[in-house]
Amino acid sequence: MKRMCMLVVLMALPLLNVAAAQTRVAISMNDLSTARTVAVASDMMSEMQGAGFEVELRDAEMKLSQQIEDIHELAGEGIDYLIISPARSIGLGETIEEIAAQGIKIIIVDQQATDARASDVLSNICMDAEWAGEQAANLLAEYFAGREARVLEFQGQPACWSTYCFTKGFREALCAYENLEISAVLYGEDDRQVSQQELLEHIEQSATEGEGQGFDAIFAHGDEEALGAVNAYLTMRGQWTDHAPVVCIGGEDDAITALAAGQILSCICMPTQYGSLVVEAIEKDMSGEAVDHEILLRGEVVTAEEAVALRGY
């Protein structure tokens, strides 16, 4: 009997390979201008091509209208599965409903499309953004150890699911620390040059109003905001001195380098490897197995000391 079962499995393998080769998958990424989004897309492409799927990738450049146009074009090419990393958390619901009605299976990755119906989405495979915000609050509370401090919250893109969840997790955790308060909110738009300029202008305005630099610490929603803050301090002083501690969410190469150099206090490194989970969801669906509707992935808190060990210097 055991031999017969093995024989059935071996006979099924060529059929599975043929099915994979005939399966067309498309990826609509919210953006491909940052190290993190490129890492997410590259991992998915690599895993899906390794599984034998035919894959096409599109970049929405953080534009909802562009993403909707891309999705409709891809659907018209006869794809079987559509992987979406939403450019905006609200605005894709109607489009997703239309595409699902065509029989195309949809998987949401890294972000969330909050206005999409659950029945239209095969699986949501995302980072646990609220957990990351909580960790940022805890790290700053540990650093200040009861001392009063004003925290500048440096958000990325407005009207974005991850921005909302980072903020929600951070502020709910902050309620437990009476010594910490949010002094201001800036938007870096996932761009370190924009972030640098925004912070320089904020510091200048605060100084004019007699508030010093206006804050005692920075919670950066992404690597680009954190690195923009680092560059702002370097621009002002010409060297790394007399700076506010920076805690960021992200964890790509430049941020880890800055972390190892002591320019960032701590980094909550979020996952970028979703590819194997996406492949697993597709293969399960193809074989008729149940697919988990939601998978939340947590990251890892990395300190400067750990980054030094990681970098080897």
Number of C-alpha atoms within 10 A of each C-alpha: 6 6 7 9 10 11 11 10 10 11 11 11 11 11 11 15 14 12 15 20 14 13 18 18 25 24 24 25 25 24 20 18 13 14 15 21 18 15 17 20 25 18 17 25 21 13 18 21 17 12 16 17 21 17 18 14 16 19 19 21 15 18 14 18 15 16 26 20 12 19 23 14 11 20 19 11 10 14 18 17 21 25 21 25 27 28 29 23 22 17 17 22 15 14 16 24 17 14 19 19 11 12 13 20 21 23 22 23 28 26 23 23 24 16 13 18 12 14 10 19 20 23 23 24 24 21 22 21 27 21 20 29 29 20 24 29 24 16 19 23 21 11 13 15 11 12 12 14 18 16 23 22 22 26 24 22 20 15 12 18 21 26 21 18 18 24 22 17 20 23 18 14 19 21 12 12 17 12 15 21 17 17 15 14 14 17 19 27 18 20 20 22 18 16 28 23 16 19 25 19 13 18 18 15 15 15 13 11 11 10 12 13 18 19 20 20 23 27 26 30 28 32 30 29 35 32 25 25 30 24 23 22 21 14 13 10 12 10 10 15 10 8 16 19 19 26 28 29 28 26 25 20 13 13 26 26 18 19 26 24 16 18 25 25 23 27 31 25 21 22 19 24 17 21 21 16 16 21 18 14 20 25 17 14 14 13 9 9 11 10 14 12 15 15 14 12 17 17 20 15 18 18 19 20 16 15 21 17 10 13 12 8 9
